[in-house]
Amino acid sequence: MKQLFILLLVCAFAPLSADARSRCDKAACEAVKEDIRSLEAKMRSGYTRAQGEKYEARLRKLKTKRKQLCR
């Protein structure tokens, strides 16, 4: 998550050419996908009800972010 935040900050504030922006979008997309895979792996290993609610909320946010970044 921290990696994604830093990557998005760099991409948002750096003056980028179209090619650099495309690479940045790709990197951000891959970071979100990796976060989703990691969270899903955690969910497969079992969790409490409270943890499950947190995991589901986090997963929804990540999937929304994936829709925005990965076109």
Order of alpha helices (4+ residues) and beta strands (2+ residues): alpha-alpha-alpha
